[in-house]
Amino acid sequence: MHWTLLLYLFAALLVLAGLAGTLLPVLPGAPLVLAGLLLAAWVDGFVHIGGWTLSLLAVLTIISLIVDFWATAHGAKRVGASKLAMLGATIGTLIGLFFALPGLILGPFLGAIAGELLHQRSLHPNTLGHAGKVGAGTWLGILLGTALKLALAFTMLGVFALAWWL
């Protein structure tokens, strides 16, 4: 098999892993997409993809990383989440990975609630209501961040494809 084809296949695998990484928090989504696109451009000898396109893809990658942190923090901050709630959401997300899609949906929510309850150290009805609000806000922030990261990853693919064929 020709090395060029193997390198293009590896580039495609990096892009696919990156797209999965926009949904799964254990994989760095946009950086993997960028690595795959950069590899494809390199294999081509940068004939179709030049410095301006690669710079734009790098900027979109950086924006994606910023969006990831901002959306989660913003969602949690709007509802008054504690640092323990944020830690709980992160741990809940990691544990949720072992339970497929339901775990990815419920993990951050339940983790944020547990973290907020640990922060409050009380099971008073007001505390339970606030913890639920924190869980929902954190979860919505993660959902918004995921949607934005996915949109940015597909924008990166579109920019690459447009530059390749123009």
Secondary structure in CASP SS format (residue, H / E / C, confidence):
PFRMAT SS
TARGET T0000
AUTHOR 0000-0000-0000
METHOD secondary structure of the structure
MODEL  1
M C 1.00
H C 1.00
W H 1.00
T H 1.00
L H 1.00
L H 1.00
L H 1.00
Y H 1.00
L H 1.00
F H 1.00
A H 1.00
A H 1.00
L H 1.00
L H 1.00
V H 1.00
L H 1.00
A H 1.00
G H 1.00
L H 1.00
A H 1.00
G H 1.00
T H 1.00
L H 1.00
L C 1.00
P C 1.00
V C 1.00
L C 1.00
P C 1.00
G H 1.00
A H 1.00
P H 1.00
L H 1.00
V H 1.00
L H 1.00
A H 1.00
G H 1.00
L H 1.00
L H 1.00
L H 1.00
A H 1.00
A H 1.00
W H 1.00
V H 1.00
D C 1.00
G C 1.00
F C 1.00
V C 1.00
H C 1.00
I C 1.00
G C 1.00
G H 1.00
W H 1.00
T H 1.00
L H 1.00
S H 1.00
L H 1.00
L H 1.00
A H 1.00
V H 1.00
L H 1.00
T H 1.00
I H 1.00
I H 1.00
S H 1.00
L H 1.00
I H 1.00
V H 1.00
D H 1.00
F H 1.00
W H 1.00
A H 1.00
T H 1.00
A H 1.00
H H 1.00
G H 1.00
A H 1.00
K H 1.00
R H 1.00
V C 1.00
G C 1.00
A C 1.00
S C 1.00
K H 1.00
L H 1.00
A H 1.00
M H 1.00
L H 1.00
G H 1.00
A H 1.00
T H 1.00
I H 1.00
G H 1.00
T H 1.00
L H 1.00
I H 1.00
G H 1.00
L H 1.00
F H 1.00
F H 1.00
A H 1.00
L H 1.00
P H 1.00
G H 1.00
L H 1.00
I H 1.00
L H 1.00
G H 1.00
P H 1.00
F H 1.00
L H 1.00
G H 1.00
A H 1.00
I H 1.00
A H 1.00
G H 1.00
E H 1.00
L H 1.00
L H 1.00
H H 1.00
Q H 1.00
R C 1.00
S C 1.00
L C 1.00
H C 1.00
P H 1.00
N H 1.00
T H 1.00
L H 1.00
G H 1.00
H H 1.00
A H 1.00
G H 1.00
K H 1.00
V H 1.00
G H 1.00
A H 1.00
G H 1.00
T H 1.00
W H 1.00
L H 1.00
G H 1.00
I H 1.00
L H 1.00
L H 1.00
G H 1.00
T H 1.00
A H 1.00
L H 1.00
K H 1.00
L H 1.00
A H 1.00
L H 1.00
A H 1.00
F H 1.00
T H 1.00
M H 1.00
L H 1.00
G H 1.00
V H 1.00
F H 1.00
A H 1.00
L H 1.00
A H 1.00
W H 1.00
W H 1.00
L C 1.00
END
